[in-house]
């Protein structure tokens, strides 16, 4: 290898390492966001299941009482009751909406909708 060629390639390894490090950092950020979304979805699903079970248990007192119970349980779990529909005798369909997420994007706050989950019990 000539001296001239060595001078032209001087510093190229540093750029390659920087590019690889940036790629790994972005991959880690993506994994963290994906994990957060999965946890939020599972939490909303657990809240929907609990609300549906509570509503089905309260169905003997009537559909309005069952939906009030579902709303109480959903609120206690940190989600909002979006829909409550009595179905066949003793069955209830519950839809919950998780709170929106706040994200900072290029210096601005962006609201991202939380997951919406359906559960049925009874």
Residue, then its C-alpha position, 0 to 999 in steps of 0.5 A: x500500500x502506498x503512502x498516498x492511499x493510506x492518507x486517503x483512507x485515514x479516519x474511515x474506520x472511525x466513521x464506520x464505527x460511528x455509523x454502527x453505533x448509531x444503528x445500534x442506538x436506533x435499534x435499541x430505541x425501537x425495541x424500547x418503544x415496541x416494549x412500551x406499546x406491548x406493555x400498554x396493550x397488555x395492561x389495557x387488555x387486563x383492565x378490559x377483562x376485569x371490567x367485563x368479568x365485573x359487569x357479568x357478575x353484576x348482570x343479575x342487577x340489570x344491564x345498567x348496573x352491570x355497565x356502571x360496575x364495568x365503568x367503575x372497574x375500568x376507571x380504577x384500572x386507569x382506562x376509560x370505558x368506551x362501550x358496554x353492551x349486554x349480550x345473550x343472557x348473562x354476557x357482556x361486551x366491554x370496550x376500553x380505551x387507554x389514555x393517550x401517550x404524550x411523546x416529544x417529537x422534534x421539540x413538540x408534544x404529540x398525543x398518540x392514542x392509547x390502545x382500544x381493547x375489547x373483552x367479553x364475559x358471561 
